[in-house]
Amino acid sequence: MNHGKALGFKAMLVLPVMWIVLTLINDVSFLDSTLIGLVLLFLAYLTGDLMVLPKMGNIAATIGDFVISLIVVWGGMKMLGYNDAFGEAFAASLVVAAGEYFYHKWLAKNQLHVDSDHLA
């Protein structure tokens, strides 16, 4: 498995969502949204993509990515001093989860070499 390529594609999904939803729409600093995005990128890759996806399928991995995203974004924003951050975290997590569904299909076919139809 080419982890660099998989992480690169995932970064092209996660980071722009953080920049658009958090920075452009909700006035979170670019640095803060980037830091939150990078933490999310690696945690979601290790848990959702490498552990849950191959064993439990796409739907479970997508739901797991939504939950991880919500916790990381909301917790990260709270730690960085942004109050009332749940709405922003929820919106960003929904967009990330929608993209993750299709990313998982690509990952299963091109990196894990599993028939994505069997991943739900």
C-alpha positions, 0 to 999 in steps of 0.5 A: 500500500502506498501510504504517501499517495493515500495520505495525499489524496486524503489531504486534498479532501480534508484540508480544503474543507477545513480551510473553507468551512472553518477559515472562510466561513467561520473566521477561524485562523488559517493556521488553526484550521490547518493544524486541526485538519492535519490532526484529523488527517492522521487520526482518521487515516490510522483509525478509519482507513487502515483499521475500520474500512478493511474490517467493517466496510465503507459505511462503518468507516464513513460513520467513524470518520464523521465521529472522529472529525466531530470530536477532533474539530470541536475539541481542537477549536475549543482547545484553541479558544473558539467558543460555540464551535459545535456548529462549525465542527458539525458542518465541517464533519458532514462535508468531510464524511460525504467526501470520505465515502467516495475516498474509501471507494477509491482507497479500497480499489486502488490501495487495499485491492478489495472490491469496493462493492463488498465494502457496502 
